[in-house]
C-alpha cells in the first residue's frame, strides 16, 4: 500500500479522498477537534474490517461514527430530550453520544453494541469538509493502536508510522488535545458517562438537571 500525504488546504484532493472513502472503502487518517482520527465508510463491511485491523481493536469494542450535521445523524439513531439538549449545546464539539439505532438502518454489526451506536459532530473545518465529501458520515476512531496514546501532532513519528498503513494521511491541525467525552443515553432521564474528556461531568450534570447520571469514567 502506498500512503498518499495530503494537506488540509488541498480541497480538490479532499473531495477525491471522500469519493474513494465512500465508494471504495479507502482508509484515511485525519485531524479532528480532539485527536487525530482513523476513518472509512461506516456502511461498508470491508471498510469497517480495515479500521479494526489497522487499530488491532477487539471485536467487542465498536468504533464511533462522525457526521456532518444533525439531520444526517437522525437518519441513523433515535433522539430523546436529553440527546437533543446535549446536541444543541455541544455539537459540533467534543461530545460523543451513544444512542439507539433506528429500526431498518443497515449498518455493520461491529459498529453497534446492544443496538447502540456512538455518534458525534466534530468542530474542525478540515474534518467536516472530509466528512461531507464522504457523504455525511465517517468512522471516527482515534488513529493509534488500541491501548496506545492518541496523537495530535501531524509530525509525530508514531502517527506517521500508523498512517503509512492507510490509504491517505490528511495533514492539518487538531483543534484540541483531549479525546471526546462519551455519554450513553439509556432511557429518558437516565444516562451514563462512559469516559470524561473534552466536556466535563460537571457541565453534563448542569445541562441535564434532574436527569439521573451514572459516572463510569473513573473506573475505566
C-alpha positions, 0 to 999 in steps of 0.5 A: 500500500502506498500512503498518499500525504495530503494537506488540509488546504488541498480541497480538490484532493479532499473531495477525491479522498471522500469519493474513494472513502465512500465508494471504495472503502479507502482508509484515511487518517485525519485531524479532528477537534480532539485527536487525530482520527482513523476513518472509512465508510461506516456502511461498508463491511470491508471498510469497517474490517480495515479500521479494526485491523489497522487499530488491532481493536477487539471485536467487542469494542465498536468504533464511533461514527462522525457526521456532518450535521444533525439531520444526517445523524437522525437518519441513523439513531433515535433522539430523546430530550436529553440527546437533543439538549446535549446536541444543541449545546455541544455539537459540533464539539467534543461530545460523543453520544451513544444512542439507539439505532433506528429500526431498518438502518443497515449498518455493520454489526461491529459498529453497534453494541446492544443496538447502540451506536456512538455518534458525534459532530466534530468542530474542525473545518478540515474534518467536516469538509472530509466528512461531507465529501464522504457523504455525511458520515465517517468512522471516527476512531482515534488513529493509534493502536488500541491501548496506545496514546492518541496523537495530535501532532501531524509530525509525530513519528508514531502517527506517521508510522500508523498512517503509512498503513492507510490509504491517505494521511490528511495533514492539518491541525487538531483543534484540541488535545483531549479525546471526546467525552462519551455519554450513553443515553439509556432511557429518558432521564437516565444516562451514563458517562462512559469516559470524561474528556473534552466536556466535563461531568460537571457541565453534563450534570448542569445541562441535564438537571434532574436527569439521573447520571451514572459516572463510569469514567473513573473506573475505566 
